[in-house]
Amino acid sequence: MRRAVASLCVCWLAYCSAPRSNALPLVFGMTPEQAGLALGVPLAYHSGRGGSKIYVAAGLADIPGFYPVDTGLALQFRADG
């Protein structure tokens, strides 16, 4: 029983003290340039009008803490107003 408790304590300490990466690289209020830097890929303009533009992050995004992906991600940016 002591070994089980000791093992659980060691596992818990190792998990809690492990360095954390930024699990949520995108936050509200980012510019397209900031979002591109956070994702690690440039954003390409897709469409938009009237203060609302859609950009696509295409390519191999390598976000720390996540699996690399090879699909596109569409992001909508709206102008303040």
Backbone as a ProteinNet text record, in pm:
[ID]
protein_1_A
[PRIMARY]
MRRAVASLCVCWLAYCSAPRSNALPLVFGMTPEQAGLALGVPLAYHSGRGGSKIYVAAGLADIPGFYPVDTGLALQFRADG
[TERTIARY]
82.7	0	87.6	196.1	285.5	346.8	380.3	438.5	338.1	214.1	111.7	94.3	89.6	74.6	197.6	315.3	438.2	443.1	401.6	400.1	302.1	185.2	87.4	138	205	260.3	368.3	454.7	560.5	500.1	401.3	336.9	266.2	198.4	127.3	224.9	335.8	436	499.1	526.4	586.3	489.5	362.1	262.5	241.4	229.9	200.8	320.2	439.5	556.7	615.2	554.3	603.8	579.9	674.9	654.8	536.9	456	336.4	362.2	315.7	321.5	190.8	188.2	67.5	-35.8	-132.1	-229.9	-331.6	-348.6	-443.8	-371.2	-309.5	-228.8	-310.6	-439.3	-521.3	-608.6	-610.9	-692.9	-775.3	-881.8	-969.6	-894.4	-913.6	-853.4	-721.6	-676.4	-551.1	-569.2	-461	-458.7	-422	-444.3	-403.4	-253.6	-171.3	-27.4	5.9	-58.1	-34.4	-83.2	-196.7	-249	-156.8	-103.1	-8.2	116.5	166.4	283.9	251.3	132.2	94.3	78.9	28.5	10	136.7	228.1	352.6	342.5	233.1	216.1	158.1	190.2	132.4	-15.8	-91.6	-233.2	-251.2	-334.4	-364.3	-505.1	-519.8	-650.9	-740.9	-864.4	-959.4	-1071.8	-1143.2	-1253.6	-1294.5	-1386.1	-1439.1	-1482.6	-1573.9	-1622.6	-1685.6	-1701.5	-1769	-1703.7	-1573	-1503.5	-1487.3	-1522.8	-1507.9	-1428.3	-1313.4	-1227.2	-1198.8	-1188.9	-1159.5	-1020.9	-938.9	-804.7	-797.2	-709.1	-691	-545.9	-528.7	-395.4	-376.3	-297.9	-274.1	-128.4	-102	33.5	45.8	165.2	191.6	211.8	108.5	116.4	176.7	278.9	345	333.3	222	196.1	249.1	334.7	387.3	274.7	282.4	181.7	70.3	70.1	-31.9	34.3	-45.1	4.7	10.2	113.1	116	0	-56.9	-169.7	-137.3	-202.6	-180.2	-310.1	-405.4	-531.9	-539.1	-632.2	-647.9	-736.4	-716.4	-796.5	-843.4	-975.2	-1030.3	-1052.9	-1006.1	-1019.9	-1086.8	-1187	-1256	-1212.3	-1175.9	-1135.6	-1234.2	-1283	-1378.6	-1315.7	-1349.2	-1298.3	-1377.1	-1309.4	-1378.9	-1474.6	-1588.8	-1679	-1810
-119	0	126	121.6	237.5	265.5	158.6	176.5	242.5	201.8	260.7	409.1	444.4	584.5	664.3	607.2	675.6	694.9	594.3	604.8	712	715.1	817.7	957.9	973.5	1103.9	1147.9	1055.9	1089.3	1126.5	1050.7	1081.3	1216.2	1243.1	1369.2	1486.8	1473.6	1580.8	1601.9	1493.1	1505.4	1572.9	1538.3	1598.3	1746.3	1779.6	1917.5	2010.4	1958.6	2044.6	2048.4	1975	1975.8	2112.9	2162	2292.9	2287.5	2389.3	2395.2	2486.6	2442.2	2529	2607.4	2704	2782.6	2696.7	2645.1	2553.4	2625.1	2750.9	2827.7	2945.7	2923.6	3030.8	3146.7	3126.1	3233.2	3294	3425.5	3495	3602.1	3643.3	3745.7	3878.1	3945.6	4076.2	4075.5	3960	3953.9	4011.3	4063.4	4106	3984.1	3991.2	3878.6	3847.5	3950	3928.2	3853.6	3892.4	3825.1	3681.1	3657.7	3521.4	3434.4	3490.7	3416.2	3378.2	3470.1	3439.7	3333.5	3341.1	3243.1	3103.9	3095.1	2964.9	2913.7	3002.9	2961.5	2947.7	2994.3	2993.6	3127.6	3174.3	3300.6	3282.9	3389.5	3388.1	3443.8	3377.5	3423.1	3479.3	3597	3660.3	3573.3	3548.8	3467	3552.4	3624.2	3708.1	3803	3891.3	3980.2	4113	4175.8	4307.4	4370.8	4499.7	4569.9	4556.7	4557.1	4549.1	4409.6	4309.2	4171	4095.8	4045.1	3974.4	3833.9	3741.8	3602.6	3569.7	3515.3	3470.3	3320.4	3255.3	3111.8	3085.2	3005.5	2959.3	2823.9	2821.1	2696.7	2658.3	2532.1	2483.4	2396.6	2361.5	2272.8	2356.7	2369.1	2444.4	2355	2402.3	2325.9	2404.5	2385	2454.9	2369.9	2423.8	2344.8	2288.4	2161.5	2097	2033.1	2051.7	1994.1	1910.8	1830.8	1756.5	1848.5	1835.7	1916.9	1878	1975.5	1949.8	2000.9	1942.8	1987.2	2033.1	2075.5	2126.6	2276.9	2340.6	2485.1	2521.5	2640.6	2695.2	2832.9	2853.6	2983.3	3068.2	3192.8	3286.7	3413.1	3462.1	3584.1	3698.1	3809.6	3929.5	4040.1	4105.2	4214	4344.4	4451.5	4583.3	4637.5	4714.4	4779.7	4884.5	4892.5	4993.1	4979.7
0	0	0	75.4	80	-55.7	-128.4	-261.4	-356	-346.6	-433.6	-402.9	-276	-237.1	-279.9	-259	-299	-450.6	-524.9	-671.6	-718.1	-657.7	-693.2	-661.2	-547.8	-510.5	-609.3	-648.1	-743.5	-878.5	-923.1	-1051	-1045.3	-936.8	-922.2	-922.1	-848.9	-846.1	-982.6	-1053.3	-1186	-1282.4	-1274	-1363.3	-1331.7	-1207.5	-1168.9	-1185	-1175.5	-1186.2	-1327.4	-1421	-1558.3	-1619.4	-1698.8	-1762.2	-1858.2	-1854.3	-1938.1	-2057.9	-2171	-2287.7	-2294.6	-2380.3	-2396.8	-2468.4	-2392.7	-2449.6	-2537.2	-2517.4	-2597.1	-2661.2	-2777	-2834.7	-2890.8	-2918.4	-2973.8	-2864.9	-2860.4	-2761.4	-2831.7	-2768.1	-2822.6	-2834.7	-2945.8	-2965.3	-3040.3	-3086.5	-3162.3	-3301.5	-3355.3	-3494.7	-3579.8	-3710.4	-3795.7	-3786.1	-3769.4	-3757.6	-3628.2	-3518.9	-3391	-3395.8	-3460.1	-3470.8	-3554.7	-3661.2	-3743.6	-3665.7	-3583.8	-3501.7	-3396.7	-3336.6	-3235	-3294	-3416.6	-3480.7	-3547.2	-3577.8	-3641.3	-3792	-3851.1	-3996.7	-4039.2	-4159	-4204.4	-4237.9	-4217.2	-4250.9	-4391.8	-4470.2	-4606	-4608.7	-4670	-4681.6	-4767.4	-4720.6	-4795.8	-4853.3	-4768.9	-4814.9	-4703.7	-4736.1	-4634.3	-4690	-4614.2	-4651.1	-4528.4	-4530.8	-4423.2	-4286.8	-4281.1	-4153	-4097.3	-4174.2	-4130.9	-4237.1	-4199	-4293.5	-4244.5	-4337.8	-4305.4	-4359.6	-4272.2	-4307.5	-4285.7	-4360.5	-4347.5	-4309.6	-4204.9	-4166.2	-4231.4	-4335.9	-4408.5	-4394.2	-4396.9	-4383.4	-4261.2	-4228.5	-4116.3	-3991.4	-3911.1	-3786.2	-3678.7	-3612.5	-3507.6	-3377.9	-3307.8	-3183.1	-3069.3	-2983.6	-2873.5	-2785.9	-2755.4	-2672.7	-2752.7	-2883.5	-2970	-3078	-3145.6	-3260.2	-3380.4	-3464.7	-3586.2	-3677.7	-3745.8	-3835.2	-3974.6	-4073.6	-4211	-4276	-4196.4	-4248.8	-4226.4	-4293.4	-4280.5	-4163.5	-4112.9	-4004.3	-4046.6	-4050.7	-4089.9	-3965.9	-3971.4	-3860.6	-3911.6	-3839.3	-3876.7	-3786.2	-3846.8	-3773.5	-3806.6	-3702.8	-3721	-3675.9	-3746.5	-3710.5	-3592.4	-3507.9	-3395.7	-3453.7	-3393.3	-3445.2	-3387.7
[MASK]
+++++++++++++++++++++++++++++++++++++++++++++++++++++++++++++++++++++++++++++++++

